[in-house]
Amino acid sequence: MAARGHVQDHNDRRLRPIYDYLDNGNNKMAIQQADKLLKKHKDLHCAKVLKAIGLQRTGKQDEAFSLAQEVATLEPTDDNSLQALTILYREMHRPELVTKLYEAAVKKVPLSEEYHSHLFMAYARVGEYKKMQQAGMALYKIVPKNPYYFWSVMSLVMQAISEQDEKLSQTMFLPLAERMVEKMVKEEKIEAEAEVQLYFMILERLGKCVEALDVIRGPLGEKLTSELQSRENKCMMLYQRLQRWPECNALAHKLLLKNPDDWHFYPAYFDSLFYLMDQSWSPQEEGEHCSEGAVHYTVAEVVSFVEERIKGEDNKESHPLRGPYLARLELMHRLRERGLPEANELGDPFELMVQFFGKFGDKPCCITDLKIYLHLLPQEQHVQFINQLSEGFELRERGEEGLFAFPEDTKALQRHLCVCQLSRALGLHHSLDADGKLNLIAELKAHYHHGLKFAGKNALKTELQHSDMYCLMAAHVYVDLWKETGDENMLWQGFGLLQEGLSHSPSNAQFKLLLLLLYCQVGAFEPVVDLYSSLDAKHVQHDTIGYLLTRYAESLGQFAAASQSCNFSLRFFHSNQKDTSEYIIQAYKYGAFEKIPEFIALRNRLNQSLHFAQVRTERMLLDLFLEADIVLSLEESVKAMSLSAEEDDIPWDTIRDNRDLTVFTSWNPKDRELTEEHRRLSLQEESIWLRVRSLTLRLLASMATQGHSAPQQNSETVNENGIGNKTSILGSLLSQLNQTLHAAARIAEEHTHYPFLGPPATRLAPALSSGSCQCQAAALQLSVHLQELETAGLDESTELQTQICNGFKSLAVQLQEMLNKCKGDVMEMKDGRLKMSPSLLENLVFFVETVCVVLWMASYCAKVLRPLKSSLQKKKKKKKDTNTALPAVACGYQDLVGSLQDLLTQALEHIKGQETGMMALKLASLNLAGCTQEEESFSKAAMDKVHSSYLRSLQEVGDLLKKRAETLKNLKI
């Protein structure tokens, strides 16, 4: 053994330089160093694997894989080789190969604790739960440590969770896991909190709530110490599941006595009261009410309890707790819902809210606390309520012009800000006329500028200014005016104000989000990319707010940025798979068993994400529009994407809408807020648009592979017309697309309007109104007829040729109509104002996408017609037929190509004209009434960004059309 250890040390020293080169990213030197070492020591397997890692990282995957397999087939047992192979397989995204490595190592060294644990973790990476269970028990037999035993138990639980058959989970896996834990309990071998948590999880999943309750309240429950009130929370949950409302009430009551600010227990306290009332529950005459103590089973007792908590806070000299005061409002809300007269015993909501504001109005949370209870106030009291709150503090400082009074400290500022926010939440801002709104904006801006002095100019970039919310609210009022009056000046002033806000608070996410939304609304995507990246979205936020970026990128003609933003999102989704496996392994190592199902749920949630499916589909379509038949042929592009027409990899039945639709701060009244109906309609619209795009993508894949497969030998795969399976797939997909377009048209006709700060509408309605979807479907339908023509030949297909020719003419007409809808100025100066028409830009993008699809169909048509035409000419030569007339379909095809050339020329001239017109615009001459010079400079900067973005969009669309015009020249038969 000593000799072996000596050799190992020598090898480690030899390998050290290669490890260093790999760690420093110098892969070429690592490969050279490995080659040198292998010349001297051919049997040094680890050097081979390290060379393979270097090759993998320089893009030579095949070479790296074959080198790794040379070592793997020798079934190495030295730690260096095994670890290096593990790293390589992980980088290759082949974790299943790691399991084979350690299976072989365990067979050769059956008593190695290290290799057994590595094998267990390798199974964990690929989710082989049954093998994990066996590996865990094998490890426990070698080294009888509790964690290994419970690894095996947890693997049984994971089999139960992943099992499709619920009955099997409940009758086999979970009972077996329960028995395994009970064995340890009987033998008094339970040592750690994690083991108790796992026992609780098993009992809970088996629905054995009574047994779980006994565990929590028994000696094992004493081990639950890592979380505050862990036992109490679990007891409360079990009481609610068992509908043991007396215990639920008594426990909540007890816990609220200890901490009257713990909001977690107030809803349970109130819920249990109403359940007890519904059941007409009353305690026994003797003894305790229940095992948890006294039960409050009447409204009078609960009212009295809440009032006592409030008295306790009223008597405090400083720092009263908000919980009891909010509990009183919550109880009043619930009593009113039930129409119970005791609601009046709690007092007048008007007075209670004024009192709450008096105590907590200087805290930023006051608005969110009170907003949910504003419905308790009748409408006629709204103005009076705001006036009453305004009397609760003084604005002592006067501005230079003496128009407004300002708060002298941050506490007064916060109270005034809260009153403004409540005014908006009550709808008082929305009820003002245009002049009233302009006066309100002037006041809010004055308060914003005055409030900047409190944080000072020396504030860190990451700090927010105390008065930022005034700025945001003023921007919201500008948006209201723009939407109501259509006055673009209001929009530009809103832009300017938000840009000014960002100059003082560069980290304010709400400013960035609203700017991002406004830029997208006016059709300018260029400034959005920097805004989004400055938000520094983390991890799951790429799924929850990524839609704000990806919805507009391609539709506004910024193809390069669209590609970048799709990659941004996809990188997160793809790394999620790998990352989740690592989280699960760490959870096993540290015994955090209750977290493992959560990690699995997170992985499933992200895999089933609507946003993930959308980004993946749009990314592939974008790649085809930008590259197919320009860089590679359509067929090669489809192959490179591993795109299959037959397979639909979108989980339609389990798709999840993970978008955060409340990411924008809003103080709108309830009638202007996002509703559940809005959410439902938005998901329906998003899903149907995704289905249209997904079917279009699969149809393109099907068209690309048509005529490139071997002739169908098997009679079962040939239908009655003798047309192969490819055509039947194409026909089936076309049928699905047409059905989807019918459903889409019905949705578009409903003209659903979402709140401005709600979900953005999809591209569905503009795609249908521009004619893009219909024209693409018609082009794809023609590819089916062309397949039929290829099978029938030119001699027997006069009727079919006429049908195809009519289809060609129809396509040319449809494309001309689409181009006509792009005509008009995307940006112009009118009456001294800058006007934008982002819909023209969107129509132009639809035109480009549709041209691409028609060109691919035309390219496929050329492939079909060339051999048919040459065989026809050969026949004529044999028969010495002097008739040189082309077949009807070939003439129709040539007309189509001519029409397409004409259309592309028109489109390019239109784009050039737009660019020339926009370059001639003199934005500096614009006058924004009612702005200071500084405010105007911020607004003009926003105009410049929009102007630059429009030019970039026109340039990118024009470049793509030029490339398509080049490919069109090659479409000859």
Secondary structure by P-SEA (a helix, b strand, c coil): caaaaaaaaaaaaaaaaaaaaaaacaaaaaaaaaaaaaaacccaaaaaaaaaaaaaaacaaaaaaaaaaaaaaaccccaaaaaaaaaaaaaaccaaaaaaaaaaaaaaccccaaaaaaaaaaaaaacaaaaaaaaaaaaaaacccaaaaaaaaaaaaaaaaacccaaaaaccaaaaaaaaaaaaaaacccccaaaaaaaaaaaaaacaaaaaaaaaacccccccccccaaaaaaaaaaaaaacaaaaaaaaaaaaaaacccccccaaaaaaaaaaaaaacccccccccccccccccccaaaaaaaaaaaaaaaaaccccccaaaaaaaaaaaaaaaaaccccccccccaaaaaaaaaaccccccccccccccccccccccaaaaaaaaaaaccccccccccccbbbbccaaaaaaaaaaaaaaaaacccccccaaaaaaaaaaaaaaaaaacccccccccccccccaaaaaaaaaaaaaaaaaacccaaaaaaaaaaaaaaaaaccccaaaaaaaaaaaaaaccccaaaaaaaaaccccccccccccccccccccccaaaaaaaaaaaaaaaaaaaaaaaaaaaaaaaaaccccaaaaaaaaaaaaaacaaaaaaaaaaaaaaaaacccccccaaaaaaaaccccccccccccccccccccccccccccccccccaaaaaaaaaaaaaaaaaaaaaaaaaaaaaacccccccccccccccccccaaaaaaaaaaaaaaaaaaaaaaaaaaccccccccccccaaaaaaaaaaaaaaaaaaaaaaaaaaaaaacccccaaaaaaaaaaaaaaaaaaaaaaaaaccccccccccbbbbcaaaaaaaaaaaaaaaaaaaaaaaaaaaaaaaaaaaaaaaaaaccccccccaaaaaaaaaaaaaaaaaaaaaaaaaaaaaaaaaccccccccccccaaaaaaaaaaaaaaaaaaaaaaaaaaaaaaaaaaaaaaccc
